[in-house]
Amino acid sequence: MEAKVNYIKTRLVQQVLTSHECFRGMEVVRSDLHTPKHLDGFMSAIHQLTLTLRHSASGETSTVPLLVKVMKGDELFRKQNLAHVLFPNEINIYANVLPQFDAFLAAAGSDRRATRWCPRVYLSTMGQFREYSELFETFLVMENVTPRGFRTGPRLDLDEAHLTLMVEIIARYHACSYALRIKDPPALDRLVERIVPLNFLQDGKVFFESYDVVFRLAAERLFAYVDAVPAELDSERFRQHVHTLRTKYGPNQSELMQKFLHRDPTYSVILHGDYNRNNVLFRYDDGQRPVEVLMIDFQENRYGSPALDLSFLMYMNMTPELRERFWEELLRRYHRQLMGTLCEVLHCAASDPRLEPYREASFRAHFARFALYGAMVALNFIPSMMSSEEEVIEVSGYFEQDIHCEGFRRCALTMGGDVVNRRITAVMRHASKMGYMDVM
């Protein structure tokens, strides 16, 4: 571990300093590395790196707060969790996608910049670094935006202000793919070609091993709960939908999830892929109202339906009560921002025939075909977000040791108790009522 720490504090720091004009003439006075537990993720470790720099000419010193994201685990752990796909795909977003979007927006005369929708990235690289480890590694070095007032939002349930900020920024991000498709299709194709497909099934076999396990256990938990409390199946339609989910897919939930990864020549965009409260940072005004949001953690990015990002956000971070009164309005706010960004970048009116496929009625019909994806993924993550810190630590430990062990299974089926059971059932009830489960 000491060798890895030294590598980050020396070699990696030098790469950062030599890669950016803003550090010209600077020398390192001090390099401090700290790994806070609250930044620890299932698959990555995030270090706080604080550099004290001195300008060689003026002698002035400055402090640069950074975060360094690296992969966790041994070769087996990384294989089970597709680290060789997830982390290179994230590097690709920062190294290629966001800069290409920036260049496109600048050429279009827009003041928007995709790189401003995320913390500033100083280094995104991957390969074998023998002084660090013998494994394939990725390094992501970005600005620590905490000193600028950015922080995580509420643990799970977001209000209208938080949700609106999140749907508006993801709408702008999705709009870049649509605008690029309209103006320069080969450029979008080149970006898409760089994305390693993150499938659930590949060549008829399970590809995403850890997710295959968690999807199966999430469905098993739902089925066990409604069997124990049949009153939860409060309509014939919902009862039939749950029956179809159980009998058609049963333990093979990856088969259903793979259907949602269908690429559409009109609607597919470069996705964030894991668009949840966990993967954004908010800045608040003096009244503690959120006024700005930045996206982070693009590990699960794909090329697919925008509904994958949007439905996961909405099912994961809205209470059942808020869904009832704000679901339609939130979709409208997303769509309004999407169309507004397209009109701005393409210098056209909303009536432009090139935008015909993206009008609200067409978008809503497309969304309905893919929205069950977000509900299914939420079934996996809601238990962790609603459980105690002790339960999360326990399940994380099992996840890192062996996804197939009995301890992980027990936690997945019971953590959070009936509070979680009622919440995940409410998610599926809403998906049923909206007609999203009809796609099965």
N, C-alpha and C positions, 0 to 999 in steps of 0.2 A: 504493500500500500504506500509506503514511503516513496518508492520509486515513482509511482503514479503521481503523487502529490508534487514531487520535484519536477516532473515533466510538465505538468500544468503550469507551475509557477515560473518555469524558465523557458523551455522550448515553445510552449503554446503562447506564452506572453510575447515572446519575440516575434512570432508569426503575426500576432495582432498588431504590434507596433509598426512592423515593416509593411503592413498591408494597407495602411490608411494615412493619407496626407495629414490628417489632423494631429498625428503623433510625431510628425517630422521634428527632429531636434530634441526629442524627449528621451530621457533615460530613467530607468526604474530605480527608485530609492527604496521601495518596499513593496512586497507582494504577499498579501495575506489571503489564506484560503480557509474557508469554514463551510461545513456541510450541515445546514439546519435540518432537523428531522421533519419539520412541517413541509419542506419542499421535496421530500422523498416520494418517489413514484413507484408504481408496480414494476416498471421495467427500466427506469432511468434513475440515475443519481444526479442531483443538481447542486453544484457547489457555488457558494458566494466567493467571488474573487475580487478583492479590493486592491487596486494599484495606486501607489503614491508615485507620481512622476515629477521629474524636475526638468525644466527647459534648460538646455545646455548653454544657451546664449544669455538669457535673462536671469537664470537662477530661480525663477518662480516655480513653486510646486503646485500640483493639483491632484485631486483624488478622482479616480475613475471606478465607479461601482459596476461590476460585471457579474453575470451568471454563466457557468460552464455546465453544459448538459452532456453526459456520457452514458453509455450503455451499462446496465447491470448484468451480473450473472455469468455462469460458465457457458460453454458451447451448447450443452443440452438445453439449458433454460432458454437460451436465445433461439435455438431451433424450434422448440415447442411454441414459442411466442412470436415467431416470424420476425425477429429483430433484424435479420438480414434484408427484410423488405421494408419494415416500418421506419427504421432510422435513415437509410439512404433516401427514402421517399421524402422524409422531412428535410434532409439536407438539400434535396432538389428544389423544394419550395423556396428556400431562402437563397440558394445559389443561382437558380434559373427562372422560376416562375415569377416571383415578385419583381426582380429586376426587369424581366420582359414586359410585365404589366406596366411598370413605371415608364419604360421607354415608349410603349404604345400610348399611354395617357399623355405623356409630354408631347409626342408627335401630333396628337389630336388637339393640342392646345388646352388641355385640361390642367387645372391646378392640383387635382387629386394625385396622390402617389400611394401605391399599394404598400410600399415599405413603411409608410407612416401608420398603417393600420396594425402594425406589430412593433414591439420593441426593436431598437436598432440592432442589427446583427453585424458583428465585427469579424467573425470567422465561421465558416461552415465547410467542413472538410471531412473526408473519410478515406480509409485505407488501412494499411498495416504500419504501425508505428512501434518498432521493436523495442525502443527504450521505454514504452508505456506498457505493452503486453504483446503476446504472441498471437492474439486474436484479431480479427477484422474489427476496426473501431470507427466510430464517428465522433466528431467534436463540434459542438455548437456553442459559440461564445457570443453572448448578446448583452445589451445594456440591462442593468438592474434598475428598473424604473420605480422602485420603491421610493427613492429620494424625491421623485417628481410627483409623489402622491398617489401612485397607482397601487392597488391592492386587490385581493380577492373579494368577491361579493359575498352575499349570504350563502350558507353552506349548501342549501338545496333549492328552496322555494324563492323565486324571483317575483318582484312586483312589476307593474306595467312599465315603469320607467327603465328598469334594468333590461327587461325583455325587448323593449322598443330599441334601445341602443344596440342590443345584440343582433336583432333582425335587420336593422338598417346597415350595419357594417358588413354582415354576411351578404346582404343583397348587393352592395357595391362590389364586393369581391366576386360574386357570381357574375355580375354584369360584365366584368372584364373578359370572361370567357365568351359570352355572347357577342360582345362588341368586336372582339378579335375574330370570331367566326365570321361575322358579317363583313369585316374590312380586310382581313388577312387570314383566310382559312389555313394556308400552309404553316403559318407561324403558330397557330393553335395546335395543329397536328404535331409539330415538332416538340412542343411542350408535353403533349399527351404521351408521345412515344417514350419520353424519359421516365414516366411513372411506371414502376414495377407493379403489375396487377396484384391487388390484395384481395384474393378470393377466399370464400369459405370452402368451396369445393373446387378441385382442379383435376381434370382427366378422370372424373367420376369418383375421386377419393377425397377424404377430408384434407384440406390444405391448412386451415387455421386451427391447429389442434387445440389450443387453450380455449378459443372461443367456442369450438364445438362442444367442449365440456360445459362451459358456463351457460350456453344457450339451452342445452339439454336439461341442466339442473334448474334453470329459471322456469322452463315450461313445466317440469316435474313439480316444482313448488306451487305453481298456479293450479295445476290439476288437483294436487292433494288438498289445497285449501278449498276449492269450490266443491270437491267431493265431501269435505267435512262440514261445509257451510253452504248447502245447496241454494239457500235463499239469495246468495250473491248472484246467481244466474237469474236475474229478475225479469228477463224477457225471453220469449221463445227464440228470437233472433240471436241473442247473445248465447243462449244455450247451444244453439246449432253451430255457431261460430267456434265456440270452445270445443265442441265435439269434433268438428272438422280439423281443428288444429291438432287435437289429440290423435285422431284416427288416421289422418292423412300423413302427418309428419312425425308424431310421437317423439321418439328419441333422435330423430333426424332433422332437427331444426335448421341445421346448416343448409339443407336442401331448399328450405323456404327462403332463408336469408340470401342465398346465391341468386335467386330470382330477382331480387331488388337491385342487383348490380348490373342489370341489363343496360347497355350503352345505347343512348338514343341520339341520332344524328342532329336533332333539333335542340333537345333540352339538356343534354349532358354538359356538365361544367367541371372544372377542376375544383374539387371539394376541399373543405377543411378536413372533414372525415370524422372528427370527434368533437362536434360543436356543442359544448356543454359549459355550464357555469365554471367548472374546474379549469377550463382552458381559455379563459379570458381574464383580463385585469381591468378594474374600474378605477376611474378618478372621480372624486366627489367634490361638490362645492361646500361652502361653509355651512350650509344647511343640511349637509349629508345626503344631498340628492346626487345620483350618478349623472355625470355630464360628459364623460368620454370613456371609451372602451378600446382595449388593444387585444388582438388575438395572439395566442401562443399555442404550442404543442400541435404541430401538423403531422404527427406520426402516422395517422391512419388516413391520410389523404388518398383520394381515388379520383377517377374520372367517371362521373355518374350523375344521377338525378339530383338537382338541388334540394329535392324533398328529403334526401337522406340527412343533410345538415339541418334543415328546418324542422323536420318532424321529431328528430332526436332532442333538439333544444326544447321544443314545446312540450313533449311528453315528459321529459326529464325534470324540467324546472318550473312547471305550472301545477299548482294545487288543483284538485278536482273542481273546486268552487270557481277558481279563476278561469279554468278551461271553459266552463259553462258560459261565462259572460264576456270573455276576451279572446277566445280562439279565432273567431272570424275577423275581428278587428286587427289582430296581430298579423294574420295573413294579408290583410289589406295593406298594412303598413310596410310589410316586406315588399309587396308587389309595387306599391307606389314608389318606394326607393329604388327598386330595380329599374322600373321604366324611366324614372327621372334621371338616373345615372346613364342609361343608354341614350336618352335624348341629348344629354349634355355632351357625352363623349362623341357621339355620331353627328352632332349638330343637326338634329332633325326634330320634327314635331312628333307627338305621340301617335298621330295618324299615319306616320310613314309606313308604307306597306311592308318594309323590311322587318318591322316589329310585330306584324300580324300574329305570328306564332306565340308571342309572349304576352298577348293581351290577357286580361284577368280571367275570363271564362276558360280559355285554353289552359292557362296556368293551373287553375283550380282542378280541372279534369286530370291533368298530369299529376298534380300533387296527390290526389286521391288514390292513384294507382300505386304510389310508393310510400305513402304515409305510415303504413303498418310497420315499416322498417324501424322507425323511431320508437314505436311502442315496444317492439320486441327487444331492442337494445336497452331501452329504459328498464325492462324487467331485470336485466342483469345488474345494472348499476344502482338502482334505487335502494336495494338492501344495504349496500355499503354506505351510501350517503345518509341513510336514516338510522344507522346503528351506532352503538357506543364506540368510543375510541378503542376500548379494549377488544371489542369484537373485530374491528377493522384491522388492528394489529395482528390478531390471531389468524384471520383469513388471509392476510397478506403474507404471513409467514408460511402458511400451507401452500399458497400460490407459488411462492418462490422455490419451495422445496420440491413439491410434486403435485401437479394439478390433478392427478388421478387418485390421490390419497383419500382415505375415508374422512380424515379431519376436514379437508376442504369441502367435501360433499356435505357433511353435517352442518358446517357453517353456512354454506350456500342455501340450504333448505330451511334453516331456522333463524338466522341472525335477524334481529329486529322484531321478531315475533309477529303477532297478528296485526300490529300497526302497519308493518311492511306488507303483509298479505293483503290487507284491505286497500292499500295504496296501489299495488301492482294490479289488483283486480279492477280497480277503478280506471286504470289506464286502458286495459283491454275492453272494458265496458264502453268507454268513450269511442275507441277505435271501431267497435262493433256498431254503435249507434250512428257514427258518421259514414258507415259503409266501407271503411278502409279494409275490413277483414273480408270483404266480398272477393278480393283478388285470390284468395286461397282456392 
